[in-house]
Amino acid sequence: MQHEDDLVHQNLMSLQTHVLAEEAKHPSATGDLSWIISAISLAGKTIANKVRRARLDDVLGAHGTENVQGEEQLKMDVIANEIIMRCLGDRASIAVLASEEDEEPRILRRSGDGGKYCVLFDPLDGSSNLDSCVGVGTIFSVTLNDPEEADGERTVCQAGTRQVAAGYILYGSSTVMCLTTGDGVDMFVLDQAIGSFLRVRTKMRIPEKGTTYSINEANAETFPEGYQNYLRFAHSSGYTSRYIGSMVSDVHRTLIRGGVFLYPPTAKNPDGKLRLLYEANPMAMLMEQAGGESFSGDLRTMEVQPDRLHQRVPVLLGSPAEVAKVREFI
């Protein structure tokens, strides 16, 4: 027979209840950040539904336009971007919204009008995998707005250490949201039957080590020599390669099982390919809050000072022991 205390400990907790409980720990909290996380969860539910119906609704394939990076936009890129804009645009505490798909940030309101936060996001990371039913995701980062800065781009170009919340929503075999507000990482799974994200894990910790590495080895010949040496070490040491090609999916697996995720510089992208503000910083915050590490070149990823909105960086993140091992080579 199950003990009453066990039943209480296993009570269902929704994302909204979790956020309110965390807010209650801080008497000075205004609830503004809670409203933003609620809006992000609504966007995630809506995008999850669109992703499941993408082929039925004929929204796979190219949209016929390019984003600011010169990459072909897919229909679902545009749809996901619009959903997030519509879900977050009326939140009175948001000053600036910045999307990986847009050339410039959207200034919604000034700090004097209640604009306290900036929200940055990659609306649908890995969208090119949708045609083959591979997991894709939304990545988001929340920072405080600088009330003294009138320029939208300079406002959001903050080092990752200034993030107040970060996370991702993975649209895979289930819809999973991993979130941190600076006090550990919690995982939620969307229950389609009741339309709510339910908490399934708290204070997640990445394993200290793991013999799995995630990297696109097709580019290995153009990696810097240190990365090539690491790969030779991994091959000779019984390591396993797992690479999906969707950052959210690859990082989620790394967070759960341990190991390392690498996106090195290449001849084609000598400065790296991942966007610092939309991808690297939020993933770095999650990793560090779960006991992992993240570096971009010689610097801790969250200490890189961005100087432009769509700045790219190399990324190395994962279990502390494995990150250290890679850094020995590079």
C-alpha positions in Angstrom: 0.0 0.0 0.0 1.3 3.4 -1.0 2.1 5.8 1.9 0.2 9.0 2.1 3.4 11.0 2.0 4.4 9.3 -1.2 1.2 10.4 -2.8 1.7 14.0 -1.8 5.3 13.9 -3.1 4.0 12.6 -6.4 1.2 15.1 -6.9 0.8 16.4 -10.4 2.2 19.9 -10.9 1.6 22.0 -14.0 4.1 24.5 -15.4 1.9 27.3 -14.2 1.8 26.0 -10.6 5.5 25.4 -10.7 6.2 29.0 -11.8 3.8 30.4 -9.2 5.5 28.3 -6.5 8.9 29.6 -7.5 7.6 33.1 -7.6 6.3 32.7 -4.0 9.9 32.1 -2.9 10.8 35.7 -3.8 8.6 38.2 -2.0 9.7 41.1 -4.3 8.6 39.2 -7.5 6.1 41.1 -9.6 4.9 38.1 -11.6 6.1 39.7 -14.9 8.5 36.8 -15.7 5.8 34.3 -14.9 3.5 35.9 -17.5 6.3 35.6 -20.1 6.9 31.9 -19.3 3.2 31.3 -19.6 3.1 33.0 -23.0 6.1 30.9 -24.2 4.3 27.7 -23.0 1.2 28.7 -25.0 3.3 29.3 -28.1 4.9 25.9 -27.6 1.6 24.1 -27.4 0.4 25.9 -30.6 3.6 25.1 -32.5 3.5 21.5 -31.3 0.0 21.2 -32.8 1.2 22.8 -36.1 4.3 20.4 -36.2 2.1 17.3 -35.8 -0.2 18.5 -38.6 2.4 19.9 -40.9 2.0 17.3 -43.6 -1.7 17.1 -43.3 -2.0 20.9 -43.6 0.6 21.1 -46.4 2.9 23.4 -44.6 6.1 21.5 -45.2 8.7 22.7 -47.6 10.1 26.1 -48.7 8.3 29.4 -48.1 10.0 31.0 -51.0 11.9 33.6 -49.0 15.3 33.9 -47.2 15.9 35.0 -43.6 18.5 37.6 -42.6 21.3 35.0 -42.7 20.5 34.2 -46.3 19.1 30.8 -45.4 16.0 29.5 -47.2 13.0 29.9 -44.9 10.6 27.0 -44.6 6.8 27.4 -44.2 7.0 26.2 -40.6 9.8 28.7 -39.8 7.5 31.5 -40.7 4.5 30.0 -39.0 6.4 29.3 -35.7 7.9 32.8 -35.8 4.4 34.4 -36.2 2.9 32.2 -33.4 5.6 33.3 -30.9 5.2 37.0 -31.9 1.5 36.8 -31.4 1.7 35.0 -28.1 4.3 37.3 -26.6 3.5 40.6 -28.3 0.8 41.6 -25.9 2.7 40.9 -22.7 3.1 44.3 -21.1 6.4 43.6 -19.5 8.2 42.8 -22.8 10.2 45.6 -24.2 11.9 43.9 -27.2 11.3 40.6 -29.1 14.3 39.4 -31.2 13.9 36.4 -33.5 16.5 34.4 -35.4 14.3 34.8 -38.5 14.1 38.6 -38.4 16.7 41.2 -39.5 16.1 43.5 -36.5 14.6 43.3 -33.1 11.0 44.4 -32.6 10.7 47.2 -30.1 7.3 46.8 -28.4 7.6 49.4 -25.6 10.1 51.4 -23.6 11.0 50.8 -20.0 8.9 53.8 -19.0 5.9 52.0 -20.5 6.6 48.8 -18.5 9.1 47.2 -20.8 11.2 45.2 -18.3 12.4 42.2 -20.3 13.8 41.3 -23.7 12.9 37.8 -25.2 15.1 36.3 -27.8 14.3 33.0 -29.6 14.9 30.6 -32.4 11.3 29.8 -33.3 12.0 26.4 -35.0 15.5 25.0 -34.7 16.2 22.1 -37.0 13.1 22.8 -39.2 14.8 21.3 -42.3 14.3 17.9 -40.5 10.5 18.2 -40.4 10.0 16.4 -43.7 11.6 13.3 -42.2 9.8 13.5 -38.8 12.9 14.3 -36.9 12.5 16.2 -33.6 12.7 20.0 -33.8 12.4 22.7 -31.2 12.1 26.2 -30.0 14.9 27.8 -28.0 14.4 30.9 -25.9 16.3 33.4 -23.7 15.0 36.1 -21.4 17.1 39.1 -20.3 16.4 42.3 -18.5 15.9 45.4 -20.7 18.4 48.2 -20.4 16.3 51.3 -19.6 19.1 53.6 -20.7 19.5 52.1 -24.2 17.1 53.2 -26.9 18.6 51.0 -29.7 16.9 47.6 -29.9 19.9 45.7 -31.2 22.3 47.1 -28.6 19.7 46.4 -25.9 19.6 42.6 -26.6 23.4 42.3 -27.2 24.1 41.2 -23.6 26.4 38.6 -22.4 24.7 35.3 -21.5 25.6 35.8 -17.8 22.8 38.4 -17.8 20.0 36.0 -18.7 17.3 35.6 -16.2 15.6 32.6 -17.8 16.3 30.2 -20.7 15.1 27.0 -22.1 13.8 25.0 -25.0 10.7 23.1 -26.2 11.4 19.9 -28.0 8.7 18.6 -30.5 9.5 14.9 -30.7 7.9 11.7 -29.7 6.5 13.9 -26.9 6.6 17.7 -26.4 9.2 18.4 -23.7 10.0 21.8 -22.1 13.2 22.3 -20.2 13.4 25.5 -18.2 15.7 27.4 -15.9 15.2 30.7 -14.1 18.6 30.5 -12.5 17.8 27.9 -9.8 18.4 24.6 -11.5 16.7 23.0 -14.5 13.2 21.5 -14.5 11.6 19.3 -17.2 7.9 19.4 -18.2 6.0 17.2 -20.7 2.9 18.3 -22.5 -0.1 16.2 -21.6 -2.2 16.5 -24.8 -5.3 15.2 -23.0 -5.5 18.1 -20.6 -3.5 20.7 -22.6 -1.0 21.3 -19.8 2.8 21.0 -19.3 3.3 18.7 -16.3 6.5 18.7 -14.3 8.3 15.3 -14.6 11.8 16.1 -13.3 13.3 18.8 -11.0 16.8 20.0 -10.4 18.1 18.0 -13.3 21.8 17.1 -13.3 23.8 16.1 -16.3 26.0 13.0 -15.7 29.6 13.9 -14.9 30.9 12.0 -17.8 29.6 10.0 -20.8 31.2 8.3 -23.8 28.9 9.8 -26.4 29.9 12.7 -28.6 27.6 14.6 -31.0 29.2 16.3 -34.0 28.7 16.5 -37.7 31.7 14.4 -38.7 31.1 15.1 -42.4 33.0 18.4 -41.9 35.8 16.7 -40.0 38.5 17.4 -42.6 37.9 21.2 -42.2 37.9 21.2 -38.4 40.8 22.7 -36.6 43.5 20.2 -35.8 42.6 19.9 -32.1 39.1 18.7 -32.9 40.4 16.2 -35.3 42.8 14.9 -32.7 39.9 14.6 -30.2 37.9 12.6 -32.7 40.8 10.2 -33.2 41.0 9.8 -29.4 37.2 9.2 -29.3 37.4 6.6 -32.0 40.2 4.7 -30.3 38.6 4.9 -26.9 35.3 3.2 -27.6 33.2 6.4 -27.7 29.8 6.4 -29.5 28.7 9.0 -32.1 25.2 10.3 -32.0 24.3 13.2 -34.2 20.7 14.2 -35.1 21.3 17.5 -36.8 18.7 19.3 -34.7 20.4 21.2 -31.9 17.5 20.9 -29.5 17.4 17.1 -29.9 21.1 16.7 -29.7 21.5 18.9 -26.6 18.4 17.2 -24.9 20.0 13.8 -25.3 23.3 15.1 -24.0 21.6 16.6 -21.0 19.8 13.4 -20.2 22.5 10.8 -20.9 25.8 12.8 -20.6 28.5 13.2 -23.1 29.5 16.2 -25.2 28.0 18.3 -28.1 30.4 20.0 -30.4 29.9 22.5 -33.2 33.4 23.6 -34.1 34.7 26.2 -36.6 35.0 25.0 -40.1 36.5 26.3 -43.4 33.0 27.4 -44.4 32.2 28.9 -41.0 35.5 29.9 -39.4 33.8 31.9 -36.6 31.3 29.0 -35.9 27.8 28.6 -37.1 25.5 28.6 -34.0 23.9 32.0 -33.1 25.2 33.3 -29.8 22.1 35.0 -28.6 19.4 32.6 -29.8 21.1 29.2 -29.5 24.4 29.2 -27.7 23.6 31.4 -24.7 20.3 29.8 -23.7 21.7 26.3 -24.1 24.8 27.3 -22.1 22.7 28.6 -19.2 20.7 25.3 -19.1 23.9 23.2 -19.2 25.6 25.2 -16.4 22.4 25.1 -14.3 22.4 21.3 -14.7 26.0 21.0 -13.6 27.5 21.0 -17.1 29.8 23.4 -19.0 29.8 25.3 -22.2 32.6 27.0 -24.1 32.9 29.0 -27.3 36.6 29.0 -28.2 38.7 29.9 -25.2 35.8 31.6 -23.4 33.0 30.3 -21.3 30.0 30.8 -23.8 28.0 33.0 -21.4 31.0 35.4 -21.1 31.3 36.1 -24.8 30.2 39.8 -25.3 28.0 40.0 -28.4 28.5 43.0 -30.7 25.8 42.2 -33.2 22.4 40.6 -33.2 23.1 37.5 -35.4 26.6 36.8 -34.2 27.8 33.2 -34.6 30.1 31.2 -32.4 31.5 27.7 -32.1 30.0 25.7 -29.2 31.4 22.9 -27.0 29.0 21.8 -24.2 28.1 18.8 -22.1 29.4 16.8 -19.1 32.2 18.5 -17.3 34.7 15.6 -17.6 34.0 15.3 -21.4 34.2 19.0 -22.0 37.5 19.1 -20.2 38.7 16.2 -22.3 37.9 18.0 -25.5 39.6 21.2 -24.3 42.8 19.2 -23.6 43.0 18.7 -27.4 41.9 22.1 -28.6 
